[in-house]
């Protein structure tokens, strides 16, 4: 089933989670529109902006984790979850 692009199940799961997040945030934006808020970065952000910042930051965290060989990669996931919580709370 995934042979056409040499995908593995973890890769497919990753992209399905991203698609699910985008769909969820689109539905939230339509159902519950929000006004931008200013956080510690002193820029106005919406939920979508904070999701983008979280995804981009998580990518860099994972790349740094791999590059610095800091241990098992699933620990990087925990760091990313803490980062995501901080972004959605304070940014």
PDB file of N, CA, C and O in Angstrom:
ATOM      1  N   UNK A   1       0.824  -1.196   0.000  1.00  0.00           N
ATOM      2  CA  UNK A   1       0.000   0.000   0.000  1.00  0.00           C
ATOM      3  C   UNK A   1       0.870   1.264   0.000  1.00  0.00           C
ATOM      4  O   UNK A   1       0.550   2.227  -0.696  1.00  0.00           O
ATOM      5  N   UNK A   2       1.949   1.272   0.759  1.00  0.00           N
ATOM      6  CA  UNK A   2       2.806   2.454   0.825  1.00  0.00           C
ATOM      7  C   UNK A   2       4.021   2.334  -0.091  1.00  0.00           C
ATOM      8  O   UNK A   2       4.934   3.157  -0.017  1.00  0.00           O
ATOM      9  N   UNK A   3       4.042   1.314  -0.957  1.00  0.00           N
ATOM     10  CA  UNK A   3       5.209   1.059  -1.814  1.00  0.00           C
ATOM     11  C   UNK A   3       5.468   2.132  -2.859  1.00  0.00           C
ATOM     12  O   UNK A   3       6.604   2.297  -3.302  1.00  0.00           O
ATOM     13  N   UNK A   4       4.444   2.859  -3.257  1.00  0.00           N
ATOM     14  CA  UNK A   4       4.591   3.804  -4.356  1.00  0.00           C
ATOM     15  C   UNK A   4       5.584   4.919  -4.049  1.00  0.00           C
ATOM     16  O   UNK A   4       6.107   5.548  -4.970  1.00  0.00           O
ATOM     17  N   UNK A   5       5.852   5.175  -2.769  1.00  0.00           N
ATOM     18  CA  UNK A   5       6.778   6.245  -2.429  1.00  0.00           C
ATOM     19  C   UNK A   5       7.799   5.798  -1.388  1.00  0.00           C
ATOM     20  O   UNK A   5       8.484   6.626  -0.787  1.00  0.00           O
ATOM     21  N   UNK A   6       7.896   4.495  -1.178  1.00  0.00           N
ATOM     22  CA  UNK A   6       8.822   3.924  -0.205  1.00  0.00           C
ATOM     23  C   UNK A   6       8.611   4.522   1.189  1.00  0.00           C
ATOM     24  O   UNK A   6       9.573   4.769   1.917  1.00  0.00           O
ATOM     25  N   UNK A   7       7.347   4.751   1.554  1.00  0.00           N
ATOM     26  CA  UNK A   7       7.011   5.275   2.863  1.00  0.00           C
ATOM     27  C   UNK A   7       7.019   4.159   3.890  1.00  0.00           C
ATOM     28  O   UNK A   7       6.755   2.999   3.575  1.00  0.00           O
ATOM     29  N   UNK A   8       7.322   4.526   5.104  1.00  0.00           N
ATOM     30  CA  UNK A   8       7.171   3.609   6.222  1.00  0.00           C
ATOM     31  C   UNK A   8       5.935   4.048   6.998  1.00  0.00           C
ATOM     32  O   UNK A   8       5.436   5.156   6.803  1.00  0.00           O
ATOM     33  N   UNK A   9       5.450   3.192   7.865  1.00  0.00           N
ATOM     34  CA  UNK A   9       4.276   3.562   8.662  1.00  0.00           C
ATOM     35  C   UNK A   9       4.529   4.777   9.560  1.00  0.00           C
ATOM     36  O   UNK A   9       3.638   5.616   9.688  1.00  0.00           O
ATOM     37  N   UNK A  10       5.701   4.909  10.185  1.00  0.00           N
ATOM     38  CA  UNK A  10       5.933   6.125  10.975  1.00  0.00           C
ATOM     39  C   UNK A  10       5.889   7.400  10.129  1.00  0.00           C
ATOM     40  O   UNK A  10       5.399   8.432  10.586  1.00  0.00           O
ATOM     41  N   UNK A  11       6.401   7.328   8.891  1.00  0.00           N
ATOM     42  CA  UNK A  11       6.367   8.499   8.012  1.00  0.00           C
ATOM     43  C   UNK A  11       4.925   8.835   7.635  1.00  0.00           C
ATOM     44  O   UNK A  11       4.521   9.997   7.668  1.00  0.00           O
ATOM     45  N   UNK A  12       4.167   7.823   7.281  1.00  0.00           N
ATOM     46  CA  UNK A  12       2.765   8.048   6.926  1.00  0.00           C
ATOM     47  C   UNK A  12       1.992   8.593   8.118  1.00  0.00           C
ATOM     48  O   UNK A  12       1.155   9.480   7.957  1.00  0.00           O
ATOM     49  N   UNK A  13       2.261   8.073   9.310  1.00  0.00           N
ATOM     50  CA  UNK A  13       1.596   8.550  10.521  1.00  0.00           C
ATOM     51  C   UNK A  13       1.929  10.019  10.772  1.00  0.00           C
ATOM     52  O   UNK A  13       1.056  10.809  11.129  1.00  0.00           O
ATOM     53  N   UNK A  14       3.195  10.375  10.582  1.00  0.00           N
ATOM     54  CA  UNK A  14       3.621  11.764  10.761  1.00  0.00           C
ATOM     55  C   UNK A  14       2.796  12.702   9.876  1.00  0.00           C
ATOM     56  O   UNK A  14       2.271  13.708  10.354  1.00  0.00           O
ATOM     57  N   UNK A  15       2.683  12.376   8.598  1.00  0.00           N
ATOM     58  CA  UNK A  15       1.953  13.250   7.686  1.00  0.00           C
ATOM     59  C   UNK A  15       0.450  13.225   7.953  1.00  0.00           C
ATOM     60  O   UNK A  15      -0.226  14.234   7.749  1.00  0.00           O
ATOM     61  N   UNK A  16      -0.079  12.104   8.401  1.00  0.00           N
ATOM     62  CA  UNK A  16      -1.493  12.054   8.765  1.00  0.00           C
ATOM     63  C   UNK A  16      -1.776  12.923   9.990  1.00  0.00           C
ATOM     64  O   UNK A  16      -2.816  13.578  10.063  1.00  0.00           O
ATOM     65  N   UNK A  17      -0.856  12.929  10.945  1.00  0.00           N
ATOM     66  CA  UNK A  17      -1.021  13.786  12.127  1.00  0.00           C
ATOM     67  C   UNK A  17      -0.993  15.258  11.721  1.00  0.00           C
ATOM     68  O   UNK A  17      -1.803  16.049  12.203  1.00  0.00           O
ATOM     69  N   UNK A  18      -0.071  15.625  10.843  1.00  0.00           N
ATOM     70  CA  UNK A  18      -0.010  17.022  10.375  1.00  0.00           C
ATOM     71  C   UNK A  18      -1.299  17.388   9.653  1.00  0.00           C
ATOM     72  O   UNK A  18      -1.848  18.466   9.881  1.00  0.00           O
ATOM     73  N   UNK A  19      -1.792  16.505   8.782  1.00  0.00           N
ATOM     74  CA  UNK A  19      -3.050  16.766   8.072  1.00  0.00           C
ATOM     75  C   UNK A  19      -4.207  16.889   9.057  1.00  0.00           C
ATOM     76  O   UNK A  19      -5.076  17.746   8.896  1.00  0.00           O
ATOM     77  N   UNK A  20      -4.217  16.030  10.080  1.00  0.00           N
ATOM     78  CA  UNK A  20      -5.254  16.107  11.104  1.00  0.00           C
ATOM     79  C   UNK A  20      -5.213  17.411  11.889  1.00  0.00           C
ATOM     80  O   UNK A  20      -6.251  17.999  12.192  1.00  0.00           O
ATOM     81  N   UNK A  21      -4.005  17.855  12.214  1.00  0.00           N
ATOM     82  CA  UNK A  21      -3.856  19.144  12.910  1.00  0.00           C
ATOM     83  C   UNK A  21      -4.380  20.292  12.058  1.00  0.00           C
ATOM     84  O   UNK A  21      -5.100  21.161  12.550  1.00  0.00           O
ATOM     85  N   UNK A  22      -4.018  20.292  10.784  1.00  0.00           N
ATOM     86  CA  UNK A  22      -4.481  21.359   9.898  1.00  0.00           C
ATOM     87  C   UNK A  22      -5.997  21.354   9.756  1.00  0.00           C
ATOM     88  O   UNK A  22      -6.626  22.412   9.757  1.00  0.00           O
ATOM     89  N   UNK A  23      -6.581  20.178   9.636  1.00  0.00           N
ATOM     90  CA  UNK A  23      -8.040  20.070   9.546  1.00  0.00           C
ATOM     91  C   UNK A  23      -8.699  20.542  10.840  1.00  0.00           C
ATOM     92  O   UNK A  23      -9.678  21.287  10.802  1.00  0.00           O
ATOM     93  N   UNK A  24      -8.168  20.115  11.977  1.00  0.00           N
ATOM     94  CA  UNK A  24      -8.715  20.523  13.269  1.00  0.00           C
ATOM     95  C   UNK A  24      -8.641  22.032  13.457  1.00  0.00           C
ATOM     96  O   UNK A  24      -9.606  22.655  13.900  1.00  0.00           O
ATOM     97  N   UNK A  25      -7.505  22.615  13.123  1.00  0.00           N
ATOM     98  CA  UNK A  25      -7.351  24.057  13.303  1.00  0.00           C
ATOM     99  C   UNK A  25      -8.209  24.846  12.318  1.00  0.00           C
ATOM    100  O   UNK A  25      -8.638  25.957  12.627  1.00  0.00           O
ATOM    101  N   UNK A  26      -8.464  24.286  11.136  1.00  0.00           N
ATOM    102  CA  UNK A  26      -9.358  24.935  10.181  1.00  0.00           C
ATOM    103  C   UNK A  26     -10.785  24.939  10.716  1.00  0.00           C
ATOM    104  O   UNK A  26     -11.478  25.953  10.643  1.00  0.00           O
ATOM    105  N   UNK A  27     -11.218  23.808  11.251  1.00  0.00           N
ATOM    106  CA  UNK A  27     -12.563  23.723  11.823  1.00  0.00           C
ATOM    107  C   UNK A  27     -12.695  24.662  13.013  1.00  0.00           C
ATOM    108  O   UNK A  27     -13.711  25.344  13.151  1.00  0.00           O
ATOM    109  N   UNK A  28     -11.683  24.707  13.876  1.00  0.00           N
ATOM    110  CA  UNK A  28     -11.713  25.621  15.020  1.00  0.00           C
ATOM    111  C   UNK A  28     -11.788  27.077  14.577  1.00  0.00           C
ATOM    112  O   UNK A  28     -12.493  27.881  15.185  1.00  0.00           O
ATOM    113  N   UNK A  29     -11.056  27.413  13.512  1.00  0.00           N
ATOM    114  CA  UNK A  29     -11.055  28.801  13.033  1.00  0.00           C
ATOM    115  C   UNK A  29     -12.418  29.202  12.483  1.00  0.00           C
ATOM    116  O   UNK A  29     -12.842  30.347  12.636  1.00  0.00           O
ATOM    117  N   UNK A  30     -13.099  28.261  11.846  1.00  0.00           N
ATOM    118  CA  UNK A  30     -14.422  28.559  11.299  1.00  0.00           C
ATOM    119  C   UNK A  30     -15.463  28.613  12.408  1.00  0.00           C
ATOM    120  O   UNK A  30     -16.300  29.516  12.441  1.00  0.00           O
ATOM    121  N   UNK A  31     -15.408  27.641  13.320  1.00  0.00           N
ATOM    122  CA  UNK A  31     -16.402  27.565  14.394  1.00  0.00           C
ATOM    123  C   UNK A  31     -16.206  28.606  15.481  1.00  0.00           C
ATOM    124  O   UNK A  31     -17.171  29.186  15.979  1.00  0.00           O
ATOM    125  N   UNK A  32     -14.966  28.839  15.842  1.00  0.00           N
ATOM    126  CA  UNK A  32     -14.642  29.769  16.933  1.00  0.00           C
ATOM    127  C   UNK A  32     -13.592  30.777  16.471  1.00  0.00           C
ATOM    128  O   UNK A  32     -12.418  30.658  16.822  1.00  0.00           O
ATOM    129  N   UNK A  33     -14.014  31.773  15.683  1.00  0.00           N
ATOM    130  CA  UNK A  33     -13.025  32.767  15.231  1.00  0.00           C
ATOM    131  C   UNK A  33     -12.406  33.482  16.434  1.00  0.00           C
ATOM    132  O   UNK A  33     -13.061  33.683  17.457  1.00  0.00           O
ATOM    133  N   UNK A  34     -11.155  33.856  16.293  1.00  0.00           N
ATOM    134  CA  UNK A  34     -10.488  34.534  17.393  1.00  0.00           C
ATOM    135  C   UNK A  34      -9.821  35.804  16.891  1.00  0.00           C
ATOM    136  O   UNK A  34      -9.554  35.963  15.700  1.00  0.00           O
ATOM    137  N   UNK A  35      -9.565  36.685  17.815  1.00  0.00           N
ATOM    138  CA  UNK A  35      -8.785  37.869  17.490  1.00  0.00           C
ATOM    139  C   UNK A  35      -7.340  37.573  17.846  1.00  0.00           C
ATOM    140  O   UNK A  35      -7.074  36.852  18.807  1.00  0.00           O
ATOM    141  N   UNK A  36      -6.413  38.116  17.091  1.00  0.00           N
ATOM    142  CA  UNK A  36      -5.003  37.879  17.410  1.00  0.00           C
ATOM    143  C   UNK A  36      -4.664  38.390  18.812  1.00  0.00           C
ATOM    144  O   UNK A  36      -5.243  39.366  19.288  1.00  0.00           O
ATOM    145  N   UNK A  37      -3.723  37.716  19.457  1.00  0.00           N
ATOM    146  CA  UNK A  37      -3.273  38.153  20.778  1.00  0.00           C
ATOM    147  C   UNK A  37      -1.766  38.349  20.747  1.00  0.00           C
ATOM    148  O   UNK A  37      -1.059  37.763  19.927  1.00  0.00           O
ATOM    149  N   UNK A  38      -1.297  39.177  21.649  1.00  0.00           N
ATOM    150  CA  UNK A  38       0.128  39.479  21.743  1.00  0.00           C
ATOM    151  C   UNK A  38       0.710  38.734  22.933  1.00  0.00           C
ATOM    152  O   UNK A  38       0.207  38.844  24.051  1.00  0.00           O
ATOM    153  N   UNK A  39       1.773  37.976  22.688  1.00  0.00           N
ATOM    154  CA  UNK A  39       2.411  37.204  23.746  1.00  0.00           C
ATOM    155  C   UNK A  39       3.785  37.760  24.067  1.00  0.00           C
ATOM    156  O   UNK A  39       4.047  38.947  23.876  1.00  0.00           O
ATOM    157  N   UNK A  40       4.669  36.886  24.561  1.00  0.00           N
ATOM    158  CA  UNK A  40       5.989  37.339  24.987  1.00  0.00           C
ATOM    159  C   UNK A  40       6.890  37.727  23.824  1.00  0.00           C
ATOM    160  O   UNK A  40       7.879  38.435  24.015  1.00  0.00           O
ATOM    161  N   UNK A  41       6.557  37.270  22.616  1.00  0.00           N
ATOM    162  CA  UNK A  41       7.354  37.680  21.449  1.00  0.00           C
ATOM    163  C   UNK A  41       6.988  39.076  20.970  1.00  0.00           C
ATOM    164  O   UNK A  41       7.644  39.630  20.088  1.00  0.00           O
ATOM    165  N   UNK A  42       5.936  39.643  21.554  1.00  0.00           N
ATOM    166  CA  UNK A  42       5.458  40.992  21.219  1.00  0.00           C
ATOM    167  C   UNK A  42       4.979  41.086  19.771  1.00  0.00           C
ATOM    168  O   UNK A  42       5.060  42.150  19.156  1.00  0.00           O
ATOM    169  N   UNK A  43       4.484  39.979  19.229  1.00  0.00           N
ATOM    170  CA  UNK A  43       3.848  39.993  17.910  1.00  0.00           C
ATOM    171  C   UNK A  43       2.457  39.402  18.075  1.00  0.00           C
ATOM    172  O   UNK A  43       2.221  38.569  18.950  1.00  0.00           O
ATOM    173  N   UNK A  44       1.536  39.847  17.217  1.00  0.00           N
ATOM    174  CA  UNK A  44       0.186  39.308  17.261  1.00  0.00           C
ATOM    175  C   UNK A  44       0.165  37.939  16.588  1.00  0.00           C
ATOM    176  O   UNK A  44       0.662  37.780  15.473  1.00  0.00           O
ATOM    177  N   UNK A  45      -0.409  36.958  17.269  1.00  0.00           N
ATOM    178  CA  UNK A  45      -0.493  35.612  16.711  1.00  0.00           C
ATOM    179  C   UNK A  45      -1.905  35.058  16.888  1.00  0.00           C
ATOM    180  O   UNK A  45      -2.620  35.415  17.825  1.00  0.00           O
ATOM    181  N   UNK A  46      -2.282  34.188  15.974  1.00  0.00           N
ATOM    182  CA  UNK A  46      -3.530  33.444  16.081  1.00  0.00           C
ATOM    183  C   UNK A  46      -3.168  31.985  16.368  1.00  0.00           C
ATOM    184  O   UNK A  46      -1.992  31.631  16.449  1.00  0.00           O
ATOM    185  N   UNK A  47      -4.195  31.146  16.520  1.00  0.00           N
ATOM    186  CA  UNK A  47      -3.926  29.715  16.740  1.00  0.00           C
ATOM    187  C   UNK A  47      -3.088  29.136  15.614  1.00  0.00           C
ATOM    188  O   UNK A  47      -2.157  28.369  15.860  1.00  0.00           O
ATOM    189  N   UNK A  48      -3.413  29.499  14.382  1.00  0.00           N
ATOM    190  CA  UNK A  48      -2.669  28.984  13.232  1.00  0.00           C
ATOM    191  C   UNK A  48      -1.215  29.420  13.247  1.00  0.00           C
ATOM    192  O   UNK A  48      -0.324  28.638  12.915  1.00  0.00           O
ATOM    193  N   UNK A  49      -0.972  30.664  13.629  1.00  0.00           N
ATOM    194  CA  UNK A  49       0.410  31.157  13.734  1.00  0.00           C
ATOM    195  C   UNK A  49       1.183  30.372  14.785  1.00  0.00           C
ATOM    196  O   UNK A  49       2.337  29.998  14.575  1.00  0.00           O
ATOM    197  N   UNK A  50       0.529  30.127  15.921  1.00  0.00           N
ATOM    198  CA  UNK A  50       1.194  29.389  16.991  1.00  0.00           C
ATOM    199  C   UNK A  50       1.436  27.934  16.586  1.00  0.00           C
ATOM    200  O   UNK A  50       2.441  27.343  16.982  1.00  0.00           O
ATOM    201  N   UNK A  51       0.529  27.354  15.804  1.00  0.00           N
ATOM    202  CA  UNK A  51       0.758  26.001  15.294  1.00  0.00           C
ATOM    203  C   UNK A  51       1.968  25.990  14.367  1.00  0.00           C
ATOM    204  O   UNK A  51       2.803  25.090  14.453  1.00  0.00           O
ATOM    205  N   UNK A  52       2.070  26.976  13.484  1.00  0.00           N
ATOM    206  CA  UNK A  52       3.213  27.054  12.574  1.00  0.00           C
ATOM    207  C   UNK A  52       4.521  27.209  13.353  1.00  0.00           C
ATOM    208  O   UNK A  52       5.504  26.534  13.048  1.00  0.00           O
ATOM    209  N   UNK A  53       4.540  28.083  14.346  1.00  0.00           N
ATOM    210  CA  UNK A  53       5.737  28.283  15.165  1.00  0.00           C
ATOM    211  C   UNK A  53       6.105  26.976  15.874  1.00  0.00           C
ATOM    212  O   UNK A  53       7.280  26.624  15.967  1.00  0.00           O
ATOM    213  N   UNK A  54       5.095  26.264  16.372  1.00  0.00           N
ATOM    214  CA  UNK A  54       5.332  24.995  17.054  1.00  0.00           C
ATOM    215  C   UNK A  54       5.919  23.955  16.106  1.00  0.00           C
ATOM    216  O   UNK A  54       6.887  23.278  16.453  1.00  0.00           O
ATOM    217  N   UNK A  55       5.343  23.822  14.915  1.00  0.00           N
ATOM    218  CA  UNK A  55       5.839  22.826  13.959  1.00  0.00           C
ATOM    219  C   UNK A  55       7.253  23.152  13.504  1.00  0.00           C
ATOM    220  O   UNK A  55       8.098  22.262  13.405  1.00  0.00           O
ATOM    221  N   UNK A  56       7.511  24.419  13.228  1.00  0.00           N
ATOM    222  CA  UNK A  56       8.846  24.825  12.793  1.00  0.00           C
ATOM    223  C   UNK A  56       9.871  24.618  13.906  1.00  0.00           C
ATOM    224  O   UNK A  56      10.955  24.087  13.664  1.00  0.00           O
ATOM    225  N   UNK A  57       9.529  25.036  15.121  1.00  0.00           N
ATOM    226  CA  UNK A  57      10.429  24.844  16.249  1.00  0.00           C
ATOM    227  C   UNK A  57      10.680  23.377  16.547  1.00  0.00           C
ATOM    228  O   UNK A  57      11.797  22.989  16.889  1.00  0.00           O
ATOM    229  N   UNK A  58       9.639  22.560  16.418  1.00  0.00           N
ATOM    230  CA  UNK A  58       9.792  21.123  16.656  1.00  0.00           C
ATOM    231  C   UNK A  58      10.715  20.484  15.628  1.00  0.00           C
ATOM    232  O   UNK A  58      11.484  19.580  15.953  1.00  0.00           O
ATOM    233  N   UNK A  59      10.639  20.948  14.402  1.00  0.00           N
ATOM    234  CA  UNK A  59      11.549  20.426  13.372  1.00  0.00           C
ATOM    235  C   UNK A  59      12.995  20.740  13.742  1.00  0.00           C
ATOM    236  O   UNK A  59      13.868  19.881  13.616  1.00  0.00           O
ATOM    237  N   UNK A  60      13.252  21.951  14.192  1.00  0.00           N
ATOM    238  CA  UNK A  60      14.616  22.326  14.572  1.00  0.00           C
ATOM    239  C   UNK A  60      15.075  21.566  15.822  1.00  0.00           C
ATOM    240  O   UNK A  60      16.241  21.185  15.923  1.00  0.00           O
ATOM    241  N   UNK A  61      14.166  21.350  16.764  1.00  0.00           N
ATOM    242  CA  UNK A  61      14.516  20.575  17.956  1.00  0.00           C
ATOM    243  C   UNK A  61      14.928  19.168  17.556  1.00  0.00           C
ATOM    244  O   UNK A  61      15.933  18.649  18.044  1.00  0.00           O
ATOM    245  N   UNK A  62      14.156  18.547  16.669  1.00  0.00           N
ATOM    246  CA  UNK A  62      14.479  17.183  16.240  1.00  0.00           C
ATOM    247  C   UNK A  62      15.776  17.123  15.449  1.00  0.00           C
ATOM    248  O   UNK A  62      16.556  16.184  15.614  1.00  0.00           O
ATOM    249  N   UNK A  63      16.018  18.101  14.597  1.00  0.00           N
ATOM    250  CA  UNK A  63      17.281  18.134  13.850  1.00  0.00           C
ATOM    251  C   UNK A  63      18.472  18.310  14.792  1.00  0.00           C
ATOM    252  O   UNK A  63      19.497  17.646  14.637  1.00  0.00           O
ATOM    253  N   UNK A  64      18.331  19.206  15.764  1.00  0.00           N
ATOM    254  CA  UNK A  64      19.413  19.410  16.731  1.00  0.00           C
ATOM    255  C   UNK A  64      19.628  18.147  17.564  1.00  0.00           C
ATOM    256  O   UNK A  64      20.765  17.785  17.866  1.00  0.00           O
ATOM    257  N   UNK A  65      18.550  17.486  17.931  1.00  0.00           N
ATOM    258  CA  UNK A  65      18.643  16.261  18.719  1.00  0.00           C
ATOM    259  C   UNK A  65      19.430  15.199  17.955  1.00  0.00           C
ATOM    260  O   UNK A  65      20.287  14.516  18.516  1.00  0.00           O
ATOM    261  N   UNK A  66      19.122  15.073  16.661  1.00  0.00           N
ATOM    262  CA  UNK A  66      19.849  14.114  15.829  1.00  0.00           C
ATOM    263  C   UNK A  66      21.307  14.524  15.651  1.00  0.00           C
ATOM    264  O   UNK A  66      22.209  13.695  15.779  1.00  0.00           O
ATOM    265  N   UNK A  67      21.537  15.801  15.354  1.00  0.00           N
ATOM    266  CA  UNK A  67      22.884  16.281  15.092  1.00  0.00           C
ATOM    267  C   UNK A  67      23.797  16.222  16.294  1.00  0.00           C
ATOM    268  O   UNK A  67      24.988  15.943  16.155  1.00  0.00           O
ATOM    269  N   UNK A  68      23.260  16.481  17.472  1.00  0.00           N
ATOM    270  CA  UNK A  68      24.063  16.471  18.693  1.00  0.00           C
ATOM    271  C   UNK A  68      24.083  15.107  19.366  1.00  0.00           C
ATOM    272  O   UNK A  68      24.757  14.923  20.380  1.00  0.00           O
ATOM    273  N   UNK A  69      23.350  14.153  18.809  1.00  0.00           N
ATOM    274  CA  UNK A  69      23.297  12.782  19.329  1.00  0.00           C
ATOM    275  C   UNK A  69      23.007  12.789  20.829  1.00  0.00           C
ATOM    276  O   UNK A  69      23.809  12.317  21.634  1.00  0.00           O
ATOM    277  N   UNK A  70      21.842  13.335  21.186  1.00  0.00           N
ATOM    278  CA  UNK A  70      21.489  13.503  22.592  1.00  0.00           C
ATOM    279  C   UNK A  70      20.745  12.321  23.197  1.00  0.00           C
ATOM    280  O   UNK A  70      20.310  12.391  24.346  1.00  0.00           O
ATOM    281  N   UNK A  71      20.594  11.255  22.454  1.00  0.00           N
ATOM    282  CA  UNK A  71      19.923  10.083  23.002  1.00  0.00           C
ATOM    283  C   UNK A  71      18.791   9.634  22.109  1.00  0.00           C
ATOM    284  O   UNK A  71      18.686  10.064  20.960  1.00  0.00           O
ATOM    285  N   UNK A  72      17.929   8.756  22.643  1.00  0.00           N
ATOM    286  CA  UNK A  72      16.813   8.247  21.847  1.00  0.00           C
ATOM    287  C   UNK A  72      15.915   9.378  21.335  1.00  0.00           C
ATOM    288  O   UNK A  72      15.662  10.359  22.034  1.00  0.00           O
ATOM    289  N   UNK A  73      15.449   9.215  20.116  1.00  0.00           N
ATOM    290  CA  UNK A  73      14.686  10.284  19.471  1.00  0.00           C
ATOM    291  C   UNK A  73      13.348  10.541  20.150  1.00  0.00           C
ATOM    292  O   UNK A  73      12.823  11.651  20.067  1.00  0.00           O
ATOM    293  N   UNK A  74      12.793   9.548  20.813  1.00  0.00           N
ATOM    294  CA  UNK A  74      11.492   9.792  21.452  1.00  0.00           C
ATOM    295  C   UNK A  74      11.605  10.792  22.602  1.00  0.00           C
ATOM    296  O   UNK A  74      10.602  11.393  22.987  1.00  0.00           O
ATOM    297  N   UNK A  75      12.800  10.984  23.155  1.00  0.00           N
ATOM    298  CA  UNK A  75      12.976  12.046  24.154  1.00  0.00           C
ATOM    299  C   UNK A  75      12.801  13.419  23.512  1.00  0.00           C
ATOM    300  O   UNK A  75      12.315  14.353  24.149  1.00  0.00           O
ATOM    301  N   UNK A  76      13.198  13.533  22.256  1.00  0.00           N
ATOM    302  CA  UNK A  76      12.997  14.788  21.536  1.00  0.00           C
ATOM    303  C   UNK A  76      11.509  15.089  21.403  1.00  0.00           C
ATOM    304  O   UNK A  76      11.103  16.250  21.443  1.00  0.00           O
ATOM    305  N   UNK A  77      10.698  14.050  21.245  1.00  0.00           N
ATOM    306  CA  UNK A  77       9.251  14.241  21.177  1.00  0.00           C
ATOM    307  C   UNK A  77       8.734  14.861  22.470  1.00  0.00           C
ATOM    308  O   UNK A  77       7.872  15.739  22.439  1.00  0.00           O
ATOM    309  N   UNK A  78       9.253  14.412  23.593  1.00  0.00           N
ATOM    310  CA  UNK A  78       8.839  14.999  24.873  1.00  0.00           C
ATOM    311  C   UNK A  78       9.231  16.468  24.963  1.00  0.00           C
ATOM    312  O   UNK A  78       8.460  17.293  25.453  1.00  0.00           O
ATOM    313  N   UNK A  79      10.433  16.792  24.491  1.00  0.00           N
ATOM    314  CA  UNK A  79      10.871  18.188  24.471  1.00  0.00           C
ATOM    315  C   UNK A  79       9.952  19.007  23.562  1.00  0.00           C
ATOM    316  O   UNK A  79       9.600  20.140  23.891  1.00  0.00           O
ATOM    317  N   UNK A  80       9.568  18.439  22.427  1.00  0.00           N
ATOM    318  CA  UNK A  80       8.676  19.127  21.496  1.00  0.00           C
ATOM    319  C   UNK A  80       7.297  19.362  22.101  1.00  0.00           C
ATOM    320  O   UNK A  80       6.683  20.402  21.860  1.00  0.00           O
ATOM    321  N   UNK A  81       6.807  18.405  22.884  1.00  0.00           N
ATOM    322  CA  UNK A  81       5.508  18.588  23.531  1.00  0.00           C
ATOM    323  C   UNK A  81       5.553  19.714  24.563  1.00  0.00           C
ATOM    324  O   UNK A  81       4.607  20.492  24.678  1.00  0.00           O
ATOM    325  N   UNK A  82       6.646  19.799  25.308  1.00  0.00           N
ATOM    326  CA  UNK A  82       6.812  20.905  26.270  1.00  0.00           C
ATOM    327  C   UNK A  82       6.911  22.228  25.518  1.00  0.00           C
ATOM    328  O   UNK A  82       6.320  23.228  25.926  1.00  0.00           O
ATOM    329  N   UNK A  83       7.662  22.227  24.417  1.00  0.00           N
ATOM    330  CA  UNK A  83       7.786  23.426  23.587  1.00  0.00           C
ATOM    331  C   UNK A  83       6.423  23.858  23.052  1.00  0.00           C
ATOM    332  O   UNK A  83       6.092  25.044  23.078  1.00  0.00           O
ATOM    333  N   UNK A  84       5.626  22.894  22.563  1.00  0.00           N
ATOM    334  CA  UNK A  84       4.298  23.208  22.030  1.00  0.00           C
ATOM    335  C   UNK A  84       3.402  23.809  23.105  1.00  0.00           C
ATOM    336  O   UNK A  84       2.692  24.784  22.857  1.00  0.00           O
ATOM    337  N   UNK A  85       3.438  23.229  24.294  1.00  0.00           N
ATOM    338  CA  UNK A  85       2.625  23.763  25.388  1.00  0.00           C
ATOM    339  C   UNK A  85       3.042  25.192  25.721  1.00  0.00           C
ATOM    340  O   UNK A  85       2.188  26.044  25.966  1.00  0.00           O
ATOM    341  N   UNK A  86       4.345  25.462  25.732  1.00  0.00           N
ATOM    342  CA  UNK A  86       4.824  26.804  26.026  1.00  0.00           C
ATOM    343  C   UNK A  86       4.416  27.800  24.936  1.00  0.00           C
ATOM    344  O   UNK A  86       4.027  28.928  25.238  1.00  0.00           O
ATOM    345  N   UNK A  87       4.505  27.386  23.684  1.00  0.00           N
ATOM    346  CA  UNK A  87       4.127  28.287  22.579  1.00  0.00           C
ATOM    347  C   UNK A  87       2.650  28.628  22.670  1.00  0.00           C
ATOM    348  O   UNK A  87       2.280  29.797  22.558  1.00  0.00           O
ATOM    349  N   UNK A  88       1.811  27.640  22.870  1.00  0.00           N
ATOM    350  CA  UNK A  88       0.374  27.916  22.916  1.00  0.00           C
ATOM    351  C   UNK A  88      -0.039  28.652  24.176  1.00  0.00           C
ATOM    352  O   UNK A  88      -1.095  29.285  24.205  1.00  0.00           O
ATOM    353  N   UNK A  89       0.763  28.581  25.198  1.00  0.00           N
ATOM    354  CA  UNK A  89       0.431  29.289  26.436  1.00  0.00           C
ATOM    355  C   UNK A  89       0.933  30.740  26.426  1.00  0.00           C
ATOM    356  O   UNK A  89       0.203  31.652  26.814  1.00  0.00           O
ATOM    357  N   UNK A  90       2.164  30.949  25.988  1.00  0.00           N
ATOM    358  CA  UNK A  90       2.781  32.267  26.167  1.00  0.00           C
ATOM    359  C   UNK A  90       3.078  33.053  24.902  1.00  0.00           C
ATOM    360  O   UNK A  90       3.386  34.242  24.996  1.00  0.00           O
ATOM    361  N   UNK A  91       3.001  32.456  23.740  1.00  0.00           N
ATOM    362  CA  UNK A  91       3.363  33.210  22.522  1.00  0.00           C
ATOM    363  C   UNK A  91       2.150  33.852  21.922  1.00  0.00           C
ATOM    364  O   UNK A  91       2.251  34.526  20.897  1.00  0.00           O
TER     365      UNK A  91
END
